[in-house]
Amino acid sequence: MDSNISDWHARFRDAEAALNGVVLGQARTIRLLLISALCRGHVLLAGDVGTGKTTLLRAMARALGGPYGRAEGTVDLLPTDLIYSAHIAEDGRPRIEPGPVLEQGEELAVFFFNEINRARPQVHALLLRLMAERSLSAFRREYHFPHLQVFADRNQIERDETFELPAAARDRFLMEIAVNAPAAPEDRVALAFEPRFHDTTALIAEVGQGILPYRGLNDLAAGVQAGTHASPALRRYVFDLCEALRNPTSAGLALEGADAARLIRGGVSPRGMQHLVRAARACAWLEGREAVLPQDVRAVLAPVMAHRIFLSPAYEPRREALVPALIDAAFATIPVPAA
């Protein structure tokens, strides 16, 4: 990896510039998607209708290049629909063709699941294995997808005929990223009035195909994790932050309008902490550093950890306000190491 490190840095810079050029006002989300690619982690985008989630994920898939599969979440979707498609051919005979997961073979690089919360739990269960093991069984054989990265989006507005993802499935996503409309008025005006942004297919084509060649990302990710260091003080900082999210009372956290002792039903798991460290190392590498700093941890903690914090039933309806407040309280309470 050392001989190509500058090339990879240039590729990530080019990819970030290209994505920001076609999706306005989402610089933070784009940076987090690039971190996820560098971690080889799956991503769930959540947001209102029409905020550009699908466009962004399609553009990201183009930047990665490679074979691409897609499924649309619907209430009548079955797990088998992801694996095969049964139909009557022109000769009148039944035919079985590979479904969206298998039609590109084991080189499948990106699988995009649109409106994942419209699919039933049985579909989520199949997707869980695909994400966790990058493999599945079909047609009396085992398929392996070593390069696979799953992107999904979730419609937060509609609640009819939707199924919330179970905790185990959400935990398999490295990040859950909230996507809101662009904050800058000029970006919203540009999206409304400039014809360039009206044709999403042509817009996405502006992103260079395979700027981040997917076949090299596994080796790069391993090299980044092995070569990006964390000091003992930084390790303690990460541990203390995660413990504070697990047990706010012991850490001395206080939240207005909530009893910290009764707030948490389930906290950060060891896998969640592992994912936080991986993302922080990737963040440091993208900044050109060989050591993780506290700002790297703070930059990725919310998208990596928020969906892994489970509140007591009494507080769950206020999740969107309480979880960010809990994370902010942890940042304010846990001392930041000097180095």
C-alpha positions as CSV (number, residue, x, y, z in Angstrom):
1,M,0.0,0.0,0.0
2,D,2.9,2.4,0.8
3,S,3.9,2.8,-2.8
4,N,0.4,3.8,-3.8
5,I,-0.6,5.8,-0.8
6,S,-0.4,9.2,-2.6
7,D,-2.4,7.8,-5.5
8,W,-5.2,6.6,-3.1
9,H,-5.3,10.0,-1.3
10,A,-5.6,11.7,-4.7
11,R,-8.4,9.3,-5.7
12,F,-10.4,10.0,-2.5
13,R,-9.9,13.8,-3.0
14,D,-11.2,13.5,-6.6
15,A,-14.1,11.4,-5.5
16,E,-15.1,13.8,-2.8
17,A,-14.9,16.8,-5.2
18,A,-17.0,14.9,-7.8
19,L,-19.7,13.9,-5.4
20,N,-19.9,17.4,-3.9
21,G,-20.2,18.7,-7.5
22,V,-23.4,16.7,-8.2
23,V,-25.0,16.6,-4.8
24,L,-25.2,20.1,-3.2
25,G,-25.2,20.8,0.5
26,Q,-24.2,17.3,1.6
27,A,-20.5,17.7,2.3
28,R,-20.6,16.0,5.7
29,T,-22.6,13.1,4.4
30,I,-20.3,12.6,1.5
31,R,-17.3,12.6,3.8
32,L,-18.9,10.0,5.9
33,L,-19.7,7.8,2.9
34,L,-16.1,8.0,1.9
35,I,-15.1,7.0,5.4
36,S,-17.5,4.0,5.2
37,A,-15.9,2.9,1.9
38,L,-12.5,3.0,3.5
39,C,-13.8,0.9,6.4
40,R,-15.7,-1.5,4.1
41,G,-18.8,-0.8,6.1
42,H,-22.4,-0.7,5.2
43,V,-24.4,2.6,5.4
44,L,-28.1,3.5,6.0
45,L,-29.3,6.9,5.0
46,A,-32.4,8.3,6.7
47,G,-34.2,11.5,5.8
48,D,-37.2,13.2,4.4
49,V,-38.5,12.6,0.9
50,G,-36.6,14.4,-1.9
51,T,-33.4,15.3,0.0
52,G,-31.2,13.5,-2.5
53,K,-30.6,10.2,-0.7
54,T,-31.0,8.0,-3.8
55,T,-29.1,10.4,-6.0
56,L,-26.2,10.4,-3.6
57,L,-26.1,6.6,-3.2
58,R,-26.2,6.1,-7.0
59,A,-23.4,8.6,-7.4
60,M,-21.4,6.9,-4.7
61,A,-21.9,3.5,-6.4
62,R,-20.6,5.0,-9.7
63,A,-17.5,6.3,-7.9
64,L,-16.8,2.8,-6.6
65,G,-17.5,1.2,-10.0
66,G,-17.9,-2.5,-10.4
67,P,-21.1,-4.6,-10.6
68,Y,-24.2,-3.0,-9.1
69,G,-27.4,-4.5,-7.8
70,R,-30.6,-2.8,-6.6
71,A,-33.8,-3.7,-4.9
72,E,-36.9,-1.6,-4.1
73,G,-38.5,-2.1,-0.7
74,T,-42.1,-3.0,-1.0
75,V,-44.6,-4.6,1.4
76,D,-45.0,-7.7,-0.9
77,L,-41.2,-8.2,-1.4
78,L,-40.1,-11.7,-0.5
79,P,-36.6,-12.9,0.5
80,T,-36.5,-15.1,-2.6
81,D,-37.1,-12.1,-4.8
82,L,-33.6,-11.0,-4.0
83,I,-32.2,-14.3,-5.0
84,Y,-34.1,-15.3,-8.1
85,S,-36.8,-14.2,-10.5
86,A,-39.4,-16.8,-11.8
87,H,-41.2,-16.0,-15.0
88,I,-42.8,-17.6,-18.1
89,A,-40.4,-17.3,-21.1
90,E,-41.5,-16.7,-24.7
91,D,-41.6,-20.4,-25.3
92,G,-44.2,-20.8,-22.6
93,R,-41.9,-22.6,-20.2
94,P,-41.1,-21.5,-16.7
95,R,-37.7,-20.0,-16.2
96,I,-35.7,-19.0,-13.1
97,E,-33.2,-16.2,-13.5
98,P,-30.8,-14.8,-10.8
99,G,-32.3,-12.0,-8.8
100,P,-30.7,-8.6,-8.0
101,V,-28.2,-10.0,-5.5
102,L,-26.9,-12.8,-7.8
103,E,-27.3,-11.5,-11.3
104,Q,-23.9,-9.8,-11.2
105,G,-22.2,-12.8,-9.7
106,E,-19.7,-12.8,-6.8
107,E,-18.0,-9.7,-8.0
108,L,-21.0,-7.7,-6.8
109,A,-19.5,-4.4,-5.5
110,V,-22.5,-2.3,-4.5
111,F,-26.0,-3.4,-3.5
112,F,-28.5,-0.6,-3.1
113,F,-31.7,-1.2,-1.1
114,N,-34.2,1.6,-1.7
115,E,-36.7,2.4,1.1
116,I,-35.6,-0.6,3.2
117,N,-38.2,0.0,5.8
118,R,-41.0,-0.9,3.4
119,A,-39.6,-4.5,3.2
120,R,-40.8,-7.2,5.6
121,P,-38.7,-8.6,8.5
122,Q,-38.1,-11.8,6.5
123,V,-36.3,-9.7,3.9
124,H,-34.3,-7.9,6.6
125,A,-33.2,-11.3,7.9
126,L,-31.7,-12.3,4.5
127,L,-30.1,-8.9,4.2
128,L,-28.6,-9.3,7.7
129,R,-26.7,-12.4,6.6
130,L,-25.6,-10.8,3.4
131,M,-24.2,-7.8,5.3
132,A,-22.7,-9.7,8.2
133,E,-21.1,-12.5,6.3
134,R,-21.0,-11.2,2.7
135,S,-22.4,-14.6,1.6
136,L,-25.6,-16.5,1.1
137,S,-26.8,-19.9,0.1
138,A,-28.8,-20.4,-3.2
139,F,-29.2,-23.0,-5.9
140,R,-27.4,-25.6,-3.7
141,R,-24.2,-23.6,-3.4
142,E,-22.6,-20.9,-1.3
143,Y,-22.0,-17.5,-2.9
144,H,-19.3,-15.1,-1.5
145,F,-19.1,-11.4,-2.2
146,P,-15.7,-10.2,-0.9
147,H,-16.1,-6.7,-2.3
148,L,-19.7,-6.0,-1.3
149,Q,-20.8,-2.8,0.3
150,V,-24.5,-2.4,1.1
151,F,-26.2,1.1,0.9
152,A,-29.7,1.5,2.0
153,D,-32.1,4.4,2.5
154,R,-35.0,4.8,4.8
155,N,-38.1,7.0,4.4
156,Q,-38.7,8.7,7.7
157,I,-42.0,10.4,6.7
158,E,-44.4,7.6,5.9
159,R,-45.4,5.1,8.5
160,D,-48.1,3.1,6.6
161,E,-47.0,-0.3,5.4
162,T,-43.5,0.1,6.8
163,F,-41.5,-2.2,9.1
164,E,-38.9,-0.8,11.5
165,L,-35.5,-2.5,11.2
166,P,-34.7,-4.7,14.2
167,A,-31.7,-3.8,16.4
168,A,-29.6,-6.7,15.0
169,A,-30.0,-5.4,11.5
170,R,-29.3,-1.8,12.3
171,D,-26.2,-2.8,14.2
172,R,-24.8,-4.3,11.0
173,F,-24.7,-0.8,9.4
174,L,-21.4,0.9,10.2
175,M,-23.2,4.2,10.0
176,E,-26.7,5.6,10.0
177,I,-26.6,9.1,8.5
178,A,-29.4,11.7,8.7
179,V,-29.8,13.5,5.4
180,N,-31.5,16.8,5.5
181,A,-32.3,19.4,2.8
182,P,-29.3,21.7,2.0
183,A,-29.0,24.4,4.6
184,A,-27.6,27.1,2.3
185,P,-30.4,29.0,0.4
186,E,-28.2,29.3,-2.7
187,D,-27.9,25.5,-2.8
188,R,-31.7,25.1,-2.6
189,V,-32.2,27.7,-5.3
190,A,-29.6,26.1,-7.6
191,L,-31.3,22.7,-7.2
192,A,-34.7,24.3,-8.1
193,F,-33.6,26.5,-11.0
194,E,-30.5,25.0,-12.7
195,P,-31.6,22.4,-15.3
196,R,-28.4,20.4,-14.7
197,F,-29.8,19.2,-11.4
198,H,-33.1,18.1,-12.9
199,D,-31.8,15.1,-14.9
200,T,-30.3,12.9,-12.2
201,T,-29.1,10.2,-14.6
202,A,-27.0,12.7,-16.6
203,L,-25.9,14.4,-13.4
204,I,-24.6,11.1,-11.9
205,A,-22.8,10.4,-15.2
206,E,-20.6,13.4,-14.4
207,V,-18.9,11.3,-11.6
208,G,-16.0,9.3,-13.0
209,Q,-16.7,5.6,-13.2
210,G,-14.5,3.8,-10.7
211,I,-12.6,6.8,-9.3
212,L,-12.2,4.5,-6.2
213,P,-11.6,1.1,-7.8
214,Y,-13.5,-1.3,-5.6
215,R,-11.1,-4.2,-6.0
216,G,-8.3,-2.3,-4.2
217,L,-10.3,-1.1,-1.3
218,N,-10.1,-4.2,0.9
219,D,-6.3,-4.1,0.9
220,L,-6.3,-0.4,1.4
221,A,-8.7,-0.6,4.3
222,A,-6.6,-3.3,6.0
223,G,-3.5,-1.1,5.6
224,V,-5.2,1.9,7.0
225,Q,-6.3,0.1,10.1
226,A,-2.8,-1.4,10.6
227,G,-0.9,1.8,9.9
228,T,-3.0,4.4,11.7
229,H,-2.2,4.5,15.4
230,A,-4.0,5.5,18.6
231,S,-2.2,6.7,21.7
232,P,-3.0,5.2,25.1
233,A,-4.7,8.5,26.0
234,L,-6.8,8.4,22.9
235,R,-7.8,4.8,23.6
236,R,-8.9,5.8,27.1
237,Y,-10.9,8.7,25.7
238,V,-12.8,6.3,23.3
239,F,-13.4,3.9,26.2
240,D,-14.7,6.6,28.5
241,L,-17.0,8.0,25.8
242,C,-18.5,4.6,25.1
243,E,-19.0,3.9,28.8
244,A,-20.7,7.2,29.2
245,L,-23.2,6.2,26.5
246,R,-23.8,2.9,28.2
247,N,-24.2,4.3,31.7
248,P,-24.8,8.0,31.8
249,T,-25.3,8.2,35.5
250,S,-21.9,6.7,36.4
251,A,-20.3,9.2,34.0
252,G,-22.1,12.1,35.6
253,L,-24.1,13.0,32.5
254,A,-27.3,15.0,33.0
255,L,-30.0,15.6,30.4
256,E,-32.8,18.1,30.7
257,G,-36.2,16.4,30.9
258,A,-34.8,12.9,31.3
259,D,-33.7,10.6,34.2
260,A,-30.3,9.5,33.2
261,A,-30.6,6.4,35.4
262,R,-33.6,5.2,33.5
263,L,-32.7,6.4,30.0
264,I,-30.7,3.6,28.5
265,R,-32.1,0.1,27.8
266,G,-29.1,-1.1,25.8
267,G,-25.8,0.7,25.2
268,V,-22.8,0.5,22.9
269,S,-21.7,-3.0,22.1
270,P,-18.1,-4.2,21.7
271,R,-18.8,-4.3,17.9
272,G,-20.0,-0.7,18.1
273,M,-16.8,0.4,19.7
274,Q,-14.8,-1.6,17.1
275,H,-16.7,0.2,14.3
276,L,-16.0,3.6,16.0
277,V,-12.3,2.9,16.1
278,R,-12.3,1.8,12.4
279,A,-14.1,4.9,11.4
280,A,-11.9,7.2,13.4
281,R,-8.8,5.7,11.9
282,A,-10.2,6.1,8.4
283,C,-11.1,9.7,9.2
284,A,-7.5,10.4,10.3
285,W,-6.1,8.8,7.2
286,L,-8.3,10.9,4.9
287,E,-6.8,14.0,6.7
288,G,-3.3,12.7,5.9
289,R,-2.4,11.7,9.4
290,E,-0.9,8.4,10.8
291,A,-2.4,8.9,14.3
292,V,-6.0,9.3,15.5
293,L,-6.9,12.5,17.2
294,P,-9.9,13.3,19.4
295,Q,-11.5,15.3,16.6
296,D,-11.5,12.2,14.5
297,V,-13.5,10.3,17.1
298,R,-15.9,13.2,17.6
299,A,-16.5,13.5,13.8
300,V,-17.7,10.0,13.5
301,L,-19.2,9.1,16.9
302,A,-22.8,10.2,16.2
303,P,-23.3,8.4,12.8
304,V,-21.5,5.3,14.1
305,M,-23.1,5.1,17.6
306,A,-26.5,6.8,17.6
307,H,-28.4,3.9,16.1
308,R,-26.7,1.5,18.6
309,I,-28.1,3.4,21.6
310,F,-31.4,1.9,22.7
311,L,-33.6,3.9,25.0
312,S,-36.1,2.8,27.5
313,P,-39.7,2.6,26.1
314,A,-40.7,5.7,28.0
315,Y,-38.1,7.8,26.2
316,E,-38.1,6.1,22.8
317,P,-40.7,8.5,21.3
318,R,-38.2,11.4,22.0
319,R,-35.3,9.6,20.5
320,E,-34.5,12.2,17.9
321,A,-33.9,14.8,20.6
322,L,-32.5,12.7,23.4
323,V,-29.8,10.7,21.6
324,P,-28.0,13.8,20.2
325,A,-28.4,15.4,23.6
326,L,-26.8,12.4,25.2
327,I,-23.9,12.4,22.8
328,D,-23.4,16.2,23.4
329,A,-23.4,15.6,27.1
330,A,-20.8,12.9,26.8
331,F,-18.6,15.3,24.7
332,A,-19.0,18.0,27.3
333,T,-18.3,15.8,30.3
334,I,-15.5,13.4,29.2
335,P,-12.1,15.2,29.3
336,V,-10.4,15.5,25.9
337,P,-6.8,14.2,26.1
338,A,-4.1,16.7,25.4
339,A,-2.4,14.3,22.9
